[in-house]
Amino acid sequence: MFVNFRRMRRCQCMQLMTTCLVLSVVMVCWEQMDNNVVSHVKSYSYRYLVNRFTYINKSLTIPREQARSFSNFRYLLDHPHKCAGKDVLLLLFVKTSPENIERRNAIRSTWGNETYIQNTLGVTVKVVFALGTPQTKKEEPSWSRRSGVSSQEQLNHEDHVHGDLIQQDFLDSFHNLTLKLILQFHWMHHHCAHARFLMTADDDIFVHMPNLVSYLQDMSNKGVTDFWIGRVHRGAPPIRSKDSKYYVSFEMYPWLSYPDYTAGAGYVVSRDVADRIYQATLTLKASLYIDDVFMGICANAVGVSPQEHVYFSGEGKAPYHLCIYDQMMTSHGHVEDIYDLWKDATDPQVKQWTSGLIGRLYCTVVKMSLLCQPYHFNTYPCKAAFL
């Protein structure tokens, strides 16, 4: 009995020593292990065990005069009466770059066609494009040089024809996306505050407008508030690799986790949330250039949390199938195929094939095969197959 007890003690000591050794190695190598698993473990630990982002809100709060430098840009193209006298269900801002005229024209001809939306869906949706100034003449893109007309002159002509460009005089670049975000909320506050919802979207996104309008009408009839939907990122850590497009230095953002936010490809907020985000931008430092993260910081400051909608895609492209189209809200990464996708997704036969008991069972099986694959991410989650 005495021998067994000694063996048990020896075994426990070995287990304790082994555990301590493993933990020591992990602690020593913690900073060197640059992978998503470790980053997210650290992020969630910070999020749930250490901090509720109170310090982040306090440290990024600045005087209103200083915060004004992030929004006090002159309008080069503007349409302040775009929403005047209209019952606007949705104000939809498309984030675009000056050179992407073909993308804007594709949107105007498909899901962003205001005339189609008004006549076919029976609601008013205002679609405008947010952008900054083109590159300097020295860096003028080849498409502009060949035409003999400057980029800004082409934008002026485009806006004269379509009347839907909202442009401020900050340089249009990836690192100024947060300025473009602030532009949207400030413009809505001053010129379209009565719109029931605000959507912000990339110019390579596809929006299934009939599905979205039907959903927002239902939400509006329910009098929904504190409404912010999209593809939600929870506990996401900052990317510290300097090779990444999304690199954020410790000086810019020293914390281990971002507040919850929705993918910037496309999300929707209700009117009350849009106003609170506008108020937040009046006192927050907007030096962080990842616009969807800054949106999360603003929302956290005013007590708004994002809600997941399984048919809002993240950075991925949704599968092409009528069972997907039936409930699709957004899909990301569409440029050349946008006309064909619009035709296929809005075909009346989609509803015919996917309705009824047989249609629903068929689509459940199809969506399981499309969405529940290993390593499937960034579009719709597997649970979308059962909704």
VEXMITI-747252 format. One line per 3 residues: number of its first residue (from 0); their letters; for each residue y, x, z of N, C-alpha, C. Coordinates in pm, whole numbers, plus 50000, padded with zeros to 5 digits. Layout:
BEGIN
NUM	A	Y,X,Z,Y,X,Z,Y,X,Z; ...
# end
This chain:
BEGIN
0	MFV	49880,50083,50000,50000,50000,50000,50125,50087,50000; 50117,50196,50080,50229,50288,50091,50255,50358,49957; 50140,50392,49891,50150,50459,49760,50213,50366,49658
3	NFR	50172,50242,49656,50228,50145,49562,50377,50125,49584; 50416,50125,49709,50559,50108,49741,50639,50227,49687; 50584,50347,49706,50654,50465,49656,50664,50463,49504
6	RMR	50558,50416,49438,50562,50408,49291,50666,50306,49243; 50676,50195,49316,50775,50094,49281,50916,50149,49296; 50940,50222,49404,51072,50280,49426,51105,50381,49317
9	RCQ	51002,50463,49281,51024,50563,49178,51055,50496,49043; 50984,50387,49014,51007,50314,48888,51146,50252,48886; 51188,50193,48998,51321,50133,49005,51429,50239,48988
12	CMQ	51407,50357,49048,51505,50465,49035,51516,50511,48890; 51401,50520,48824,51402,50559,48683,51477,50456,48597; 51454,50326,48625,51523,50220,48551,51674,50227,48574
15	LMT	51712,50251,48700,51854,50260,48733,51918,50379,48665; 51849,50493,48667,51903,50613,48604,51914,50595,48452; 51812,50532,48394,51816,50507,48249,51930,50413,48212
18	TCL	51947,50307,48292,52057,50212,48267,52192,50282,48277; 52209,50363,48379,52335,50436,48397,52361,50532,48282; 52253,50596,48234,52268,50689,48122,52313,50616,47996
21	VLS	52246,50503,47969,52281,50425,47850,52426,50376,47858; 52465,50324,47974,52602,50277,47991,52701,50390,47977; 52668,50505,48026,52758,50621,48015,52777,50661,47869
24	VVM	52666,50663,47795,52676,50698,47653,52762,50597,47578; 52740,50468,47610,52820,50363,47545,52967,50379,47577; 52999,50406,47703,53139,50421,47742,53203,50542,47676
27	VCW	53127,50653,47668,53181,50774,47605,53204,50753,47456; 53110,50682,47393,53117,50664,47248,53192,50538,47207; 53246,50465,47304,53307,50333,47276,53410,50340,47165
30	EQM	53503,50436,47176,53611,50445,47079,53564,50500,46944; 53453,50575,46946,53405,50632,46822,53322,50534,46739; 53274,50432,46804,53188,50336,46734,53276,50235,46661
33	DNN	53306,50265,46535,53399,50183,46458,53321,50084,46372; 53282,49974,46433,53213,49869,46357,53253,49734,46411; 53221,49632,46333,53267,49498,46366,53208,49445,46496
36	VVS	53081,49482,46525,53017,49430,46646,53092,49477,46770; 53116,49609,46778,53186,49663,46893,53328,49607,46902; 53395,49599,46788,53533,49547,46787,53538,49405,46841
39	HVK	53443,49321,46799,53444,49183,46844,53401,49170,46990; 53309,49256,47036,53273,49254,47178,53395,49289,47262; 53467,49393,47224,53587,49431,47296,53691,49320,47289
42	SYS	53702,49259,47171,53801,49154,47151,53772,49034,47240; 53647,48989,47240,53611,48874,47323,53621,48906,47471; 53587,49029,47508,53601,49068,47648,53746,49057,47690
45	YRY	53834,49107,47606,53977,49100,47638,54025,48955,47642; 53976,48878,47546,54022,48740,47533,53983,48655,47653; 53858,48666,47697,53807,48575,47798,53805,48632,47940
48	LVN	53805,48763,47951,53792,48822,48085,53920,48885,48136; 54009,48925,48048,54124,49003,48091,54255,48928,48078; 54276,48862,47963,54410,48815,47933,54406,48687,47852
51	RFT	54503,48600,47874,54518,48479,47795,54638,48487,47703; 54675,48608,47665,54784,48634,47572,54921,48606,47629; 54931,48588,47760,55062,48567,47822,55150,48689,47801
54	YIN	55092,48807,47818,55168,48930,47801,55215,48949,47657; 55131,48906,47562,55169,48918,47421,55293,48835,47392; 55292,48711,47439,55407,48623,47416,55533,48682,47477
57	KSL	55521,48735,47599,55638,48791,47667,55689,48915,47597; 55598,49002,47555,55640,49129,47497,55701,49112,47358; 55663,49006,47286,55717,48983,47151,55840,48893,47151
60	TIP	55878,48842,47266,55997,48758,47275,56122,48845,47270; 56214,48809,47181,56338,48884,47162,56455,48787,47160; 56578,48836,47175,56694,48747,47169,56706,48678,47033
63	REQ	56763,48559,47034,56775,48481,46910,56853,48556,46802; 56955,48630,46843,57036,48704,46746,56950,48808,46674; 56861,48871,46749,56774,48971,46689,56668,48906,46601
66	ARS	56613,48793,46646,56511,48723,46568,56567,48669,46438; 56696,48643,46435,56759,48588,46315,56749,48686,46197; 56731,48814,46225,56722,48912,46117,56597,48891,46032
69	FSN	56498,48819,46084,56376,48792,46008,56385,48665,45923; 56493,48591,45936,56504,48466,45860,56638,48451,45789; 56732,48536,45820,56868,48521,45767,56884,48585,45630
72	FRY	56801,48540,45537,56808,48592,45400,56873,48488,45309; 56943,48537,45210,57013,48449,45118,56913,48384,45021; 56933,48256,44992,56850,48187,44894,56899,48220,44754
75	LLD	56808,48267,44670,56841,48291,44529,56806,48170,44444; 56698,48102,44481,56659,47977,44417,56625,47878,44527; 56678,47758,44516,56658,47662,44624,56672,47520,44572
78	HPH	56605,47428,44640,56612,47285,44604,56618,47204,44733; 56732,47207,44798,56743,47143,44931,56725,46993,44930; 56734,46928,44814,56722,46782,44807,56585,46739,44753
81	KCA	56491,46830,44752,56358,46803,44697,56290,46684,44765; 56309,46670,44894,56240,46564,44969,56331,46445,45001; 56456,46453,44965,56553,46353,45007,56516,46212,44959
84	GKD	56521,46116,45053,56499,45977,45020,56356,45941,44985; 56261,46027,45016,56121,46001,44980,56033,46003,45105; 55931,45919,45104,55832,45917,45211,55726,46022,45178
87	VLL	55744,46141,45229,55660,46254,45190,55539,46263,45284; 55422,46247,45227,55301,46266,45307,55280,46414,45337; 55297,46498,45236,55264,46639,45250,55367,46725,45176
90	LLF	55420,46823,45247,55499,46929,45184,55404,47048,45170; 55382,47091,45047,55285,47197,45021,55355,47320,44967; 55355,47426,45046,55412,47554,45006,55302,47643,44952
93	VKT	55321,47691,44831,55229,47788,44772,55293,47926,44780; 55227,48019,44848,55276,48156,44855,55241,48226,44724; 55341,48275,44655,55319,48333,44523,55401,48460,44506
96	SPE	55364,48540,44408,55440,48660,44372,55514,48633,44242; 55628,48698,44221,55710,48669,44102,55633,48677,43970; 55541,48773,43959,55472,48793,43831,55362,48691,43804
99	NIE	55327,48607,43901,55212,48517,43886,55249,48383,43823; 55319,48387,43713,55363,48263,43648,55245,48183,43595; 55141,48250,43547,55025,48177,43494,54954,48100,43605
102	RRN	54947,48158,43722,54886,48087,43836,54969,47964,43872; 55100,47980,43874,55186,47866,43908,55173,47755,43805; 55168,47792,43677,55153,47692,43573,55018,47620,43584
105	AIR	54914,47694,43620,54783,47632,43637,54785,47531,43751; 54851,47566,43860,54862,47473,43974,54941,47350,43935; 55051,47370,43863,55134,47256,43819,55057,47161,43729
108	STW	54960,47215,43656,54884,47133,43560,54760,47070,43621; 54723,47112,43742,54598,47063,43801,54625,47001,43938; 54580,47066,44044,54585,47003,44176,54725,46989,44232
111	GNE	54823,47065,44180,54959,47055,44230,55052,46971,44144; 54995,46892,44056,55076,46808,43967,55128,46687,44043; 55256,46688,44073,55315,46582,44155,55306,46445,44089
114	TYI	55319,46441,43957,55312,46314,43885,55173,46253,43897; 55071,46335,43878,54933,46287,43895,54912,46235,44036; 54958,46309,44133,54937,46268,44273,55005,46134,44301
117	QNT	55127,46119,44251,55200,45995,44275,55136,45877,44204; 55101,45896,44077,55050,45784,43996,54905,45750,44025; 54824,45852,44053,54680,45830,44071,54642,45809,44217
120	LGV	54705,45887,44306,54669,45880,44447,54765,45792,44527; 54880,45761,44470,54972,45667,44532,55050,45720,44651; 55067,45851,44659,55144,45910,44769,55239,46015,44711
123	TVK	55335,46055,44794,55429,46159,44754,55391,46291,44820; 55360,46387,44737,55334,46524,44782,55432,46615,44709; 55504,46695,44784,55600,46787,44724,55542,46927,44725
126	VVF	55530,46984,44606,55473,47117,44589,55583,47214,44549; 55602,47318,44629,55701,47421,44600,55638,47557,44617; 55697,47657,44552,55643,47793,44554,55739,47885,44628
129	ALG	55687,47954,44729,55768,48045,44810,55750,48188,44759; 55861,48257,44737,55854,48394,44689,55979,48472,44726; 55967,48604,44718,56080,48693,44741,56131,48748,44610
132	TPQ	56200,48859,44615,56258,48917,44493,56156,49004,44422; 56167,49014,44289,56074,49100,44213,56097,49247,44245; 56009,49330,44192,56024,49473,44207,56153,49520,44141
135	TKK	56199,49637,44183,56321,49691,44123,56298,49723,43977; 56408,49743,43905,56397,49763,43761,56314,49886,43726; 56323,49989,43809,56246,50111,43785,56097,50083,43790
138	EEP	56058,49985,43876,55917,49952,43892,55881,49823,43819; 55966,49782,43729,55947,49655,43659,55810,49651,43591; 55736,49544,43610,55603,49536,43547,55611,49534,43396
141	SWS	55505,49576,43331,55503,49590,43185,55526,49457,43116; 55476,49347,43175,55494,49217,43110,55640,49181,43097; 55724,49228,43191,55867,49197,43186,55939,49288,43088
144	RRS	55901,49417,43085,55967,49511,42996,55945,49474,42850; 55825,49428,42818,55795,49392,42680,55880,49274,42634; 55911,49185,42722,55985,49066,42683,56133,49093,42664
147	GVS	56183,49203,42720,56325,49233,42711,56410,49151,42806; 56345,49075,42895,56414,48992,42993,56370,49035,43132; 56463,49044,43225,56428,49089,43360,56341,48986,43431
150	SQE	56271,49035,43532,56184,48945,43608,56263,48831,43669; 56379,48861,43725,56458,48756,43789,56509,48654,43688; 56543,48700,43570,56587,48606,43466,56472,48513,43425
153	QLN	56353,48568,43419,56238,48483,43387,56214,48380,43497; 56230,48421,43621,56215,48327,43732,56322,48218,43726; 56444,48259,43693,56553,48160,43681,56521,48057,43574
156	HED	56468,48104,43462,56432,48012,43353,56317,47921,43395; 56217,47979,43458,56103,47900,43506,56149,47791,43602; 56238,47827,43693,56286,47730,43790,56372,47623,43723
159	HVH	56445,47662,43620,56528,47564,43547,56438,47459,43482; 56320,47500,43437,56227,47408,43371,56154,47320,43472; 56108,47382,43582,56020,47310,43676,56088,47267,43805
162	GDL	56190,47338,43848,56262,47299,43969,56180,47302,44095; 56098,47408,44113,56010,47410,44230,55996,47548,44294; 56086,47641,44264,56079,47775,44325,56177,47784,44442
165	IQQ	56127,47834,44554,56210,47859,44671,56206,48010,44695; 56317,48076,44667,56321,48222,44669,56432,48274,44759; 56396,48370,44844,56495,48440,44925,56502,48587,44883
168	DFL	56609,48654,44923,56632,48789,44872,56571,48900,44958; 56449,48881,45004,56371,48992,45058,56270,49035,44952; 56229,49161,44955,56136,49211,44856,56001,49142,44869
171	DSF	55949,49091,44759,55820,49024,44761,55710,49130,44764; 55644,49142,44880,55538,49242,44896,55441,49194,45004; 55327,49259,45010,55227,49224,45110,55283,49239,45251
174	HNL	55364,49341,45273,55416,49367,45406,55531,49275,45445; 55570,49186,45353,55673,49086,45385,55617,48944,45385; 55486,48932,45397,55427,48797,45399,55473,48716,45518
177	TLK	55499,48782,45631,55546,48707,45748,55685,48649,45722; 55768,48720,45647,55899,48665,45611,55882,48541,45524; 55781,48543,45439,55754,48427,45353,55705,48309,45437
180	LIL	55628,48337,45541,55583,48232,45633,55703,48169,45704; 55792,48253,45754,55911,48202,45824,55996,48119,45730; 56009,48164,45606,56083,48087,45504,56033,47944,45498
183	QFH	55901,47926,45496,55842,47793,45480,55877,47699,45595; 55862,47748,45718,55888,47661,45833,56037,47634,45849; 56121,47730,45816,56265,47707,45825,56311,47610,45716
186	WMH	56256,47625,45596,56296,47535,45487,56255,47391,45519; 56134,47374,45571,56091,47239,45608,56182,47181,45715; 56214,47261,45816,56297,47212,45927,56432,47163,45875
189	HHC	56489,47234,45782,56624,47201,45735,56626,47099,45621; 56520,47092,45541,56527,47012,45418,56416,46908,45402; 56310,46915,45484,56200,46819,45464,56131,46789,45596
192	AHA	56210,46777,45701,56154,46760,45836,56080,46629,45853; 56102,46532,45765,56036,46403,45778,55897,46401,45715; 55860,46505,45641,55725,46511,45584,55622,46505,45697
195	RFL	55517,46427,45677,55421,46407,45785,55332,46530,45808; 55310,46609,45702,55227,46729,45715,55287,46842,45631; 55256,46962,45672,55292,47082,45597,55165,47160,45569
198	MTA	55149,47203,45444,55038,47290,45408,55093,47418,45350; 55032,47529,45386,55065,47657,45323,54938,47709,45257; 54951,47762,45135,54834,47802,45057,54866,47922,44969
201	DDD	54764,47999,44937,54778,48108,44841,54780,48052,44700; 54827,48135,44604,54834,48086,44466,54703,48107,44389; 54598,48157,44457,54466,48163,44394,54367,48071,44465
204	IFV	54420,47968,44527,54336,47872,44597,54322,47746,44512; 54210,47676,44532,54190,47545,44471,54193,47441,44582; 54272,47339,44563,54282,47229,44659,54227,47103,44594
207	HMP	54129,47042,44657,54079,46913,44607,54174,46806,44658; 54276,46781,44579,54385,46695,44624,54342,46553,44658; 54256,46488,44580,54213,46352,44621,54147,46351,44758
210	NLV	54059,46447,44787,53995,46452,44918,54095,46482,45028; 54186,46576,45002,54285,46613,45104,54379,46498,45134; 54427,46430,45031,54519,46318,45050,54451,46207,45130
213	SYL	54328,46174,45095,54255,46070,45167,54241,46106,45315; 54209,46231,45341,54192,46278,45479,54324,46273,45556; 54431,46319,45495,54560,46320,45565,54615,46180,45585
216	QDM	54589,46091,45492,54630,45952,45512,54560,45893,45634; 54433,45923,45648,54357,45875,45762,54413,45933,45892; 54444,46063,45892,54502,46127,46010,54639,46068,46043
219	SNK	54717,46041,45939,54850,45985,45960,54842,45845,46019; 54749,45764,45970,54731,45629,46023,54689,45630,46170; 54621,45738,46210,54579,45751,46350,54690,45808,46438
222	GVT	54801,45846,46376,54913,45900,46452,54882,46036,46513; 54808,46117,46443,54763,46244,46498,54881,46338,46528; 54871,46412,46638,54968,46514,46673,54891,46640,46714
225	DFW	54963,46749,46738,54901,46878,46772,54792,46913,46669; 54822,46887,46544,54723,46896,46437,54743,47026,46359; 54640,47109,46359,54642,47235,46283,54499,47264,46242
228	IGR	54468,47246,46113,54331,47261,46067,54322,47368,45958; 54204,47428,45950,54176,47529,45849,54047,47601,45885; 54029,47717,45829,53916,47803,45865,53961,47891,45981
231	VHR	53905,47869,46099,53955,47931,46221,53889,48066,46247; 53971,48164,46281,53924,48294,46328,53950,48300,46479; 53842,48317,46555,53854,48321,46701,53817,48460,46752
234	GAP	53902,48511,46839,53876,48640,46902,53873,48756,46804; 53944,48745,46693,53942,48852,46592,54016,48975,46643; 53958,49094,46626,54025,49216,46669,54114,49273,46559
237	PIR	54220,49344,46595,54299,49414,46494,54215,49521,46424; 54241,49544,46298,54171,49649,46223,54248,49779,46240; 54182,49879,46293,54247,50007,46322,54218,50115,46217
240	SKD	54140,50083,46117,54111,50179,46012,54229,50189,45916; 54281,50308,45899,54399,50327,45813,54369,50305,45665; 54241,50301,45631,54204,50277,45492,54210,50128,45455
243	SKY	54222,50043,45555,54221,49898,45530,54359,49846,45494; 54358,49749,45407,54481,49678,45371,54542,49609,45493; 54456,49572,45588,54499,49497,45706,54514,49586,45830
246	YVS	54528,49715,45807,54545,49809,45919,54668,49773,46002; 54647,49772,46134,54756,49747,46227,54752,49856,46334; 54860,49926,46349,54865,50037,46444,54876,49985,46588
249	FEM	54844,50073,46684,54858,50037,46825,55005,50014,46860; 55094,50087,46791,55236,50069,46818,55283,49930,46777; 55229,49880,46667,55268,49747,46620,55204,49637,46704
252	YPW	55076,49657,46741,55004,49555,46818,54903,49626,46907; 54938,49653,47033,54853,49735,47120,54734,49662,47183; 54724,49531,47167,54620,49456,47234,54489,49456,47155
255	LSY	54380,49417,47219,54247,49426,47160,54207,49302,47082; 54284,49195,47092,54243,49070,47029,54366,48994,46981; 54349,48925,46868,54452,48834,46820,54432,48695,46883
258	PDY	54537,48619,46901,54518,48477,46933,54445,48407,46819; 54385,48293,46847,54316,48218,46742,54414,48186,46629; 54363,48193,46506,54449,48159,46391,54360,48109,46278
261	TAG	54422,48048,46178,54348,48002,46062,54371,48097,45945; 54272,48107,45858,54284,48192,45740,54406,48148,45659; 54484,48247,45617,54608,48218,45546,54590,48161,45408
264	AGY	54465,48159,45357,54441,48105,45223,54484,47960,45212; 54470,47885,45322,54512,47746,45320,54488,47677,45452; 54592,47616,45509,54578,47537,45631,54687,47432,45635
267	VVS	54668,47332,45721,54759,47218,45731,54800,47198,45876; 54929,47168,45897,54978,47134,46030,55053,47002,46023; 55055,46931,46134,55132,46806,46141,55280,46836,46162
270	RDV	55362,46735,46143,55507,46751,46151,55552,46806,46284; 55494,46759,46394,55536,46806,46526,55501,46953,46548; 55385,46994,46496,55347,47135,46508,55440,47223,46424
273	ADR	55472,47177,46304,55563,47254,46218,55696,47278,46287; 55747,47176,46356,55874,47193,46426,55862,47291,46542; 55750,47287,46613,55732,47380,46725,55714,47523,46677
276	IYQ	55648,47541,46562,55636,47676,46506,55773,47727,46465; 55853,47641,46405,55990,47679,46371,56065,47726,46495; 56053,47652,46604,56122,47692,46728,56072,47826,46779
279	ATL	55941,47850,46765,55884,47977,46810,55939,48095,46730; 55960,48075,46600,56010,48186,46517,56152,48226,46553; 56221,48142,46628,56360,48171,46665,56370,48276,46775
282	TLK	56257,48303,46843,56262,48397,46956,56149,48499,46955; 56070,48505,46848,55959,48600,46842,55986,48709,46739; 55945,48830,46774,55958,48944,46684,55854,48933,46573
285	ASL	55899,48935,46449,55809,48910,46335,55777,49039,46260; 55760,49148,46332,55731,49276,46267,55586,49288,46222; 55497,49205,46278,55356,49206,46237,55347,49140,46099
288	YID	55302,49215,45998,55310,49167,45861,55192,49083,45816; 55092,49063,45902,54981,48974,45866,55023,48833,45903; 55058,48755,45804,55125,48628,45828,55040,48526,45902
291	DVF	54908,48519,45873,54827,48420,45942,54809,48455,46089; 54808,48586,46121,54802,48627,46261,54932,48593,46331; 55044,48616,46264,55173,48581,46324,55182,48431,46348
294	MGI	55126,48352,46259,55118,48208,46280,55042,48178,46409; 54932,48250,46432,54856,48231,46555,54934,48268,46678; 55015,48373,46668,55099,48415,46781,55203,48308,46811
297	CAN	55267,48255,46707,55367,48149,46725,55303,48025,46788; 55187,47987,46735,55118,47867,46786,55077,47886,46931; 55029,48004,46965,54991,48031,47104,55111,48022,47197
300	AVG	55225,48067,47148,55346,48065,47230,55390,47923,47263; 55359,47827,47176,55402,47688,47198,55284,47597,47236; 55169,47657,47267,55057,47580,47318,54980,47498,47216
303	VSP	54969,47548,47093,54895,47477,46988,54772,47559,46952; 54657,47491,46939,54533,47559,46905,54481,47509,46770; 54427,47599,46688,54373,47555,46558,54241,47483,46573
306	QEH	54215,47393,46479,54091,47317,46478,54015,47347,46349; 53886,47368,46363,53801,47401,46248,53778,47279,46161; 53794,47298,46029,53749,47199,45932,53652,47270,45840
309	VYF	53528,47223,45837,53422,47299,45771,53442,47310,45620; 53523,47223,45562,53543,47229,45418,53676,47294,45378; 53736,47367,45470,53843,47461,45436,53779,47599,45430
312	SGE	53785,47664,45314,53720,47793,45301,53809,47903,45357; 53748,48016,45386,53824,48132,45432,53864,48215,45312; 53810,48335,45303,53842,48423,45190,53742,48409,45077
315	GKA	53643,48322,45092,53537,48311,44993,53553,48192,44899; 53475,48196,44793,53476,48091,44691,53359,47997,44715; 53387,47869,44716,53282,47769,44741,53186,47763,44622
318	PYH	53060,47727,44647,52963,47713,44536,53006,47602,44441; 52971,47620,44315,53001,47519,44214,52887,47417,44212; 52913,47299,44267,52812,47194,44264,52878,47063,44303
321	LCI	52836,46955,44240,52899,46825,44266,52882,46781,44411; 52774,46826,44478,52756,46791,44619,52858,46863,44707; 52907,46976,44662,53015,47047,44731,53148,46978,44702
324	YDQ	53170,46941,44578,53296,46878,44539,53322,46748,44615; 53215,46680,44652,53230,46550,44717,53313,46557,44845; 53303,46669,44919,53377,46681,45044,53470,46802,45049
327	MMT	53475,46876,44944,53559,46996,44936,53704,46967,44969; 53765,47057,45046,53910,47054,45070,53977,47170,44998; 53933,47293,45029,53990,47411,44962,53878,47508,44928
330	SHG	53905,47590,44827,53818,47701,44791,53907,47814,44743; 53874,47936,44781,53963,48049,44758,53911,48138,44645; 54003,48199,44572,53966,48296,44470,53952,48238,44331
333	HVE	54036,48139,44298,54027,48074,44166,54152,48103,44084; 54133,48163,43969,54243,48188,43876,54205,48138,43737; 54113,48210,43671,54075,48172,43535,54001,48040,43529
336	DIY	53929,48007,43636,53842,47889,43632,53907,47763,43687; 54034,47767,43718,54094,47656,43791,54097,47527,43708; 54118,47538,43577,54122,47418,43493,53984,47351,43487
339	DLW	53880,47430,43466,53744,47374,43461,53702,47316,43595; 53738,47387,43704,53702,47338,43836,53772,47206,43866; 53899,47195,43830,53973,47071,43852,53908,46954,43778
342	KDA	53868,46979,43654,53803,46874,43574,53671,46833,43635; 53591,46931,43675,53458,46901,43729,53465,46836,43868; 53553,46889,43953,53558,46843,44092,53614,46702,44105
345	TDP	53700,46662,44012,53762,46529,44020,53697,46429,43925; 53587,46466,43864,53515,46375,43775,53467,46254,43857; 53493,46132,43811,53450,46012,43885,53299,46007,43911
348	QVK	53220,46074,43827,53076,46072,43845,53031,46147,43970; 53118,46232,44026,53083,46303,44148,53052,46204,44260; 53140,46106,44278,53119,46006,44383,52998,45918,44354
351	QWT	52974,45892,44227,52859,45808,44192,52727,45877,44226; 52719,46006,44195,52595,46079,44218,52571,46110,44366; 52678,46121,44443,52663,46164,44583,52666,46048,44682
354	SGL	52682,45926,44636,52687,45811,44726,52549,45747,44740; 52536,45660,44839,52409,45594,44862,52312,45683,44938; 52203,45624,44985,52106,45696,45067,52041,45810,44989
357	IGR	51999,45785,44867,51934,45888,44786,52031,46001,44757; 52155,45966,44721,52255,46067,44690,52286,46155,44810; 52295,46093,44927,52326,46170,45048,52211,46263,45086
360	LYC	52089,46213,45075,51972,46298,45105,51963,46414,45007; 51985,46384,44881,51981,46488,44777,52086,46596,44806; 52207,46553,44841,52314,46650,44865,52291,46730,44993
363	TVV	52229,46670,45093,52196,46745,45214,52103,46861,45182; 52001,46833,45102,51907,46938,45063,51977,47046,44980; 52059,47002,44885,52130,47098,44799,52224,47185,44881
366	KMS	52300,47124,44970,52397,47201,45050,52327,47295,45147; 52210,47254,45198,52134,47345,45283,52095,47470,45204; 52054,47452,45080,52013,47567,44999,52132,47654,44960
369	LLC	52250,47593,44950,52368,47669,44909,52442,47735,45025; 52446,47667,45140,52531,47711,45250,52456,47777,45365; 52327,47757,45374,52251,47807,45489,52171,47932,45456
372	QPY	52224,48015,45369,52158,48139,45333,52197,48250,45430; 52109,48348,45449,52144,48463,45533,52266,48535,45475; 52351,48581,45564,52471,48656,45527,52571,48573,45447
375	HFN	52554,48442,45449,52652,48355,45382,52772,48337,45474; 52888,48374,45428,53006,48363,45513,53131,48348,45427; 53240,48317,45494,53373,48311,45432,53397,48189,45345
378	TYP	53296,48103,45326,53328,47977,45259,53302,47864,45358; 53198,47784,45338,53169,47675,45430,53048,47713,45516; 53051,47677,45645,52938,47711,45733,52818,47621,45704
381	CKA	52702,47662,45754,52578,47588,45731,52589,47444,45783; 52660,47424,45893,52667,47289,45950,52735,47190,45857; 52812,47242,45758,52875,47152,45662,52771,47076,45580
384	AFL	52651,47131,45570,52546,47065,45493,52500,46934,45554; 52527,46919,45684,52476,46801,45754,52586,46699,45786; 52702,46716,45728,52814,46626,45753,52842,46538,45633
# end
